[in-house]
């Protein structure tokens, strides 16, 4: 004997679909209805994803060079914070434990990726790993709250940077470097660098 499509018990065949009671018929009908709804939801999500993917492609096509550079900077800064995650602030020397005693910042955690030569002054060094290091928000904002004696945050940065990478590499940062336009002649060059840092961050299991 065939089995009922609702309860699974053996019963006399009844029409195209074997059912032993009205209750089993209701169960089968509800399952079919849920299946139809799931299929509608799946198709709707597929359509939405296709639309979003297409929109993303179009947006990338009209995105300006500066916007691509900003995307790269965000990924680069994330990687710098990961690279220096166990080290102290490059300016004031405070550790993770010491900074964690501060009141939580409004956004972005306690740490920034601080540039030795600012992006405004030397934009060609924006993505130079020697020019960017983990820095607490207080020092990166330039307040000097935790600077030792009468030194400025910048002086503290230089002192610890020399200790970290050596005087030769610090002095190399003061020499001429290729401009950003020379480093990344085309948008595709920027996108390739974005892909590289995205891969590095993913390998480090960083949400970027």
Backbone torsions as a table, in degrees:
resi	resn	phi	psi	omega
1	UNK	NA	142.9	178.6
2	UNK	-70.8	162.1	179.5
3	UNK	-97.2	146.1	176.9
4	UNK	-66.2	135.0	-179.5
5	UNK	-72.5	-12.3	179.8
6	UNK	-93.9	-55.8	-175.7
7	UNK	-104.1	-13.7	178.4
8	UNK	86.0	-0.3	179.3
9	UNK	-83.3	153.2	177.6
10	UNK	-71.8	138.6	-179.4
11	UNK	-157.2	171.9	178.2
12	UNK	-66.4	137.9	178.3
13	UNK	-62.2	141.7	-178.3
14	UNK	-139.1	93.2	178.5
15	UNK	74.9	-155.1	-177.2
16	UNK	-67.7	-41.5	179.4
17	UNK	-110.0	126.9	-179.1
18	UNK	-77.1	119.3	179.9
19	UNK	-138.1	142.4	-176.7
20	UNK	-102.5	-10.7	-179.1
21	UNK	-160.9	169.1	177.2
22	UNK	-64.1	-37.4	179.8
23	UNK	-62.1	-40.3	178.5
24	UNK	-67.4	-36.1	177.6
25	UNK	-63.4	-39.9	178.7
26	UNK	-64.7	-41.3	179.7
27	UNK	-62.3	-44.8	179.8
28	UNK	-63.6	-41.5	-179.9
29	UNK	-64.1	-39.8	179.2
30	UNK	-65.8	-40.1	178.2
31	UNK	-62.7	-42.4	179.9
32	UNK	-64.6	-39.3	179.9
33	UNK	-65.4	-41.3	178.7
34	UNK	-65.1	-37.1	179.4
35	UNK	-64.2	-42.2	178.7
36	UNK	-63.3	-41.8	-179.4
37	UNK	-65.6	-41.5	178.6
38	UNK	-61.6	-39.6	-179.7
39	UNK	-66.7	-38.5	177.5
40	UNK	-64.4	-42.5	179.2
41	UNK	-63.8	-42.7	179.8
42	UNK	-60.7	-45.1	-179.8
43	UNK	-65.9	-38.8	179.2
44	UNK	-63.8	-41.1	178.6
45	UNK	-66.0	-38.4	179.0
46	UNK	-64.1	-41.8	178.8
47	UNK	-65.2	-42.4	180.0
48	UNK	-64.2	-41.5	179.4
49	UNK	-64.2	-43.0	179.3
50	UNK	-62.2	-40.1	178.6
51	UNK	-64.7	-45.6	-179.6
52	UNK	-64.6	-40.0	178.4
53	UNK	-62.9	-42.6	179.9
54	UNK	-66.1	-41.4	178.7
55	UNK	-62.5	-40.4	179.7
56	UNK	-62.8	-42.2	178.6
57	UNK	-62.2	-43.6	179.7
58	UNK	-65.1	-40.6	179.7
59	UNK	-64.8	-39.8	178.7
60	UNK	-64.4	-31.2	-179.8
61	UNK	-69.0	-27.6	-178.3
62	UNK	-107.1	1.2	179.9
63	UNK	-67.4	135.6	-178.6
64	UNK	-79.8	161.4	-178.3
65	UNK	-57.3	-42.5	-179.4
66	UNK	-59.6	-37.6	179.7
67	UNK	-67.7	-37.9	176.3
68	UNK	-65.3	-40.6	178.3
69	UNK	-62.2	-41.2	178.7
70	UNK	-63.9	-39.0	176.6
71	UNK	-61.6	-44.0	178.9
72	UNK	-64.1	-41.2	-179.2
73	UNK	-61.1	-40.8	179.9
74	UNK	-62.1	-43.4	179.6
75	UNK	-68.5	-41.0	178.7
76	UNK	-62.0	-45.0	-179.8
77	UNK	-63.1	-38.3	177.2
78	UNK	-61.5	-43.0	179.5
79	UNK	-65.1	-39.7	178.7
80	UNK	-61.0	-45.1	179.5
81	UNK	-62.7	-35.4	177.0
82	UNK	-70.5	-43.8	-179.5
83	UNK	-56.9	-40.5	-175.5
84	UNK	-100.6	18.4	-170.4
85	UNK	-56.5	-30.9	-177.9
86	UNK	-96.3	-3.9	-177.0
87	UNK	-91.5	171.8	179.0
88	UNK	-85.5	176.3	173.0
89	UNK	-62.5	132.4	-177.3
90	UNK	-66.0	-17.9	-178.7
91	UNK	-100.5	-57.4	-174.1
92	UNK	-95.2	-13.7	176.7
93	UNK	80.6	5.6	179.7
94	UNK	-70.9	146.4	-177.2
95	UNK	-90.3	174.8	176.7
96	UNK	-56.6	-43.7	-177.4
97	UNK	-65.2	-40.9	-179.2
98	UNK	-69.0	-42.2	-179.4
99	UNK	-68.3	-31.8	-178.5
100	UNK	-66.4	-14.1	177.7
101	UNK	-80.5	-12.8	177.0
102	UNK	-69.7	161.3	171.4
103	UNK	-62.5	139.6	-179.8
104	UNK	-57.2	135.9	178.3
105	UNK	-67.0	165.5	-178.1
106	UNK	-64.5	-36.2	-179.7
107	UNK	-158.1	152.9	171.0
108	UNK	82.8	10.8	178.5
109	UNK	78.9	-171.8	-176.4
110	UNK	-88.1	-14.6	-169.8
111	UNK	-117.0	146.0	173.0
112	UNK	-119.7	170.6	167.4
113	UNK	-101.9	102.3	-173.7
114	UNK	-95.4	133.7	-179.8
115	UNK	-89.3	136.0	175.6
116	UNK	-65.3	-56.8	168.0
117	UNK	-94.7	122.4	-175.1
118	UNK	-62.1	157.3	178.3
119	UNK	-64.4	-32.9	179.4
120	UNK	-67.8	-38.0	-178.1
121	UNK	-81.6	-41.0	-177.0
122	UNK	-136.8	73.8	-176.6
123	UNK	-62.3	-23.4	179.7
124	UNK	-66.8	-14.4	178.5
125	UNK	-101.5	12.1	-176.9
126	UNK	-56.3	-35.3	-174.5
127	UNK	-116.5	23.4	176.1
128	UNK	-88.1	115.4	-176.6
129	UNK	-59.2	-28.6	178.1
130	UNK	-72.0	-21.1	-176.1
131	UNK	-93.9	-1.2	-175.3
132	UNK	-135.9	130.8	-175.9
133	UNK	-147.0	162.6	179.5
134	UNK	-61.6	130.9	-176.3
135	UNK	-145.7	137.0	179.0
136	UNK	-69.5	155.3	-174.7
137	UNK	-62.0	-34.7	-179.3
138	UNK	-61.7	-44.8	179.8
139	UNK	-72.2	-38.3	-178.0
140	UNK	-66.8	-27.5	176.4
141	UNK	-78.0	-9.2	175.4
142	UNK	84.2	16.4	-176.4
143	UNK	-72.6	-29.9	-178.7
144	UNK	72.5	15.0	-175.6
145	UNK	-57.9	-36.4	-175.3
146	UNK	-108.5	13.8	179.0
147	UNK	-69.4	142.6	-176.8
148	UNK	-79.8	137.1	178.6
149	UNK	50.9	-127.4	-177.2
150	UNK	-102.1	11.3	-178.5
151	UNK	-72.6	148.9	173.8
152	UNK	-83.3	165.8	176.7
153	UNK	-58.7	-39.9	179.9
154	UNK	-62.8	-39.7	178.9
155	UNK	-66.3	-40.6	177.6
156	UNK	-63.4	-40.9	178.9
157	UNK	-58.1	-49.7	-177.7
158	UNK	-61.5	-43.0	-178.4
159	UNK	-60.5	-47.4	-178.9
160	UNK	-74.8	-28.2	178.1
161	UNK	-66.6	-40.3	176.5
162	UNK	-61.8	-41.6	178.2
163	UNK	-63.6	-33.4	-174.2
164	UNK	-81.4	-47.5	-173.4
165	UNK	-117.3	-6.2	178.0
166	UNK	95.7	150.5	-176.3
167	UNK	-62.5	-37.9	-177.4
168	UNK	-60.6	-44.2	-179.3
169	UNK	-72.0	-32.5	176.6
170	UNK	-66.5	-44.4	179.4
171	UNK	-65.1	-29.8	178.5
172	UNK	-64.0	-27.6	178.3
173	UNK	-68.3	-21.2	-179.4
174	UNK	-85.7	-5.8	-179.6
175	UNK	-87.6	163.9	178.3
176	UNK	-62.2	143.6	177.4
177	UNK	-132.3	156.9	177.0
178	UNK	-59.2	143.6	178.2
179	UNK	-67.8	165.4	177.8
180	UNK	-60.3	-35.5	179.1
181	UNK	-64.7	-34.9	177.4
182	UNK	-75.6	-35.5	178.4
183	UNK	-68.9	-39.3	-178.4
184	UNK	-130.0	81.5	-176.3
185	UNK	-60.9	-33.1	-176.3
186	UNK	-127.6	167.0	175.8
187	UNK	-61.5	-37.4	179.5
188	UNK	-61.5	-34.4	177.3
189	UNK	-65.3	-40.7	177.8
190	UNK	-65.6	-43.2	-179.6
191	UNK	-63.7	-35.3	177.5
192	UNK	-65.2	-39.4	178.4
193	UNK	-70.2	-36.1	175.0
194	UNK	-60.4	-45.0	179.6
195	UNK	-62.3	-37.4	-179.6
196	UNK	-65.8	-46.6	-179.6
197	UNK	-71.9	-31.6	175.3
198	UNK	-63.9	-39.4	177.9
199	UNK	-65.5	-42.3	178.1
200	UNK	-61.8	-44.2	-179.0
201	UNK	-66.8	-38.3	178.2
202	UNK	-66.9	-38.9	177.6
203	UNK	-62.1	-33.0	178.0
204	UNK	-85.7	2.6	-179.5
205	UNK	60.3	41.0	176.3
206	UNK	-99.3	136.5	177.0
207	UNK	-80.7	101.2	-178.5
208	UNK	-120.9	NA	NA
